[in-house]
Amino acid sequence: MKPQSNKPTTFAEVAAVEERYQLATYKKMPIVAERGEGVWIYTSEGEKYLDLYGGHAVAGTGHSHSHVVAAIQAQAEKLLFYSNLVYSAARAEAAEKLVSVAPAALTKAFFCNSGTEANENAMRMARMATGRQTVITFSGGFHGRTADSISATFLGKYRELGKPNVPGHIEAEFGDFESVRALADESVAAIMLEPIQSMAGVRMAASDYYQALRELCDERGIVLIYDEVQTGVGRTGDWFFAGGEAGSQVVPDIVTLAKALGSGIPVGACLVTEKISASIKENDLGTTFGGGMIAMAAVTATLEVIESDGLLQNVKTVEAYLRQRLAEVPEVAAVRGRGFLLGIEFRTPAAPIHKALLERKIITGTSSDPHVLRLLPPLCLRCEEIDLFVEALLTITAGL
Ligand SMILES: Cc1ncc(COP(=O)(O)O)c(C=O)c1O
């Protein structure tokens, strides 16, 4: 019989029990997150943190938005779950709403549970649609940790963790069109990319690069997949990077989504064109929990909040203000990215700045670029919270 603790409440108790019983696979912040509201996280010790990391890009609508919470509660009282073997009004509504905000060419949705699963299904659809097997992905891209997605991830140590990797994955240099063109032969089913590489330090290509990829795929019968697990659902100030101005309005054949799609309820999705959907038959794809009612209620409510709270416009306005204010910080060398997926490049290493911000109760993210601090805040962040952040940065960096 394993020993059972009393209900842990203080930071020390919760941390000790979690460390005792959970695999030590994450480096954690010294916070017990107890409650959230908008851009704020409240701890077990009654402290409040400004969350510029958005719970890992998940809290797009802000923490525990009342409309999302009410939709989940209402659905929970009716039916927690039934699989895709029955029709569901919640699923019908979510699919229709998601397709309605997507670029016009993306007409159908497949629901799953996470980002890695969305990418696995996207690659599988590309192979089915083309009868080919190879997938080209890019240096610095991150696509998840299940077998096929980790094999598509050419970033640091990740691919190694997935050994022996799934065959048929090759790597091109992100942003270098010649590198991908040289690899795109008749064996290639898909070219898949994070249109803004987040984990790599928020790297973007020139807008005509996306157009060139689209033309290459059209010319060679290759499926273009955007992994929008981070860039999707309003984060860039557009609904998606797909169809947006930063990517020359290019629309890929498949967009994958997760993270902010359910405001915290696990849900992933692939959005596909008519052409891709025509090549998918009954039983080709599936997952028990995909399209479950709670997740679907969360998706619909999330998209409704983004519209009703004017969050796309807010992202654009507040991004502009943040860039203007960051220009006052001499240690900032560059600000990369778009909307609320931003990488602040410092002249000195970012880790001490990240730590000092946390001591001042501001949560930010690091990246695999040691000079870049990542911001992935809720889309409801306001200028007054930017002021708190920039004032803290000015104080911290003055003391470096
Ligand atoms: C761009 C991108 N793709 C895929 C994934 C994997 O998503 P998940 O952790 O939901 O499997 C992530 C997760 O961080 C991601 O950032």
The ligand as an ORCA input file, in Angstrom:
! r2SCAN-3c Opt
* xyz 0 1
  C       4.563     24.438    -33.233
  C       4.188     23.273    -32.385
  N       3.739     22.154    -32.966
  C       3.364     21.082    -32.245
  C       3.445     21.074    -30.876
  C       3.010     19.874    -30.095
  O       1.808     20.146    -29.468
  P       1.314     19.250    -28.229
  O       2.247     19.511    -27.103
  O      -0.096     19.706    -27.983
  O       1.377     17.835    -28.693
  C       3.909     22.219    -30.210
  C       4.016     22.236    -28.737
  O       4.672     23.023    -28.127
  C       4.293     23.335    -30.984
  O       4.738     24.456    -30.399
*
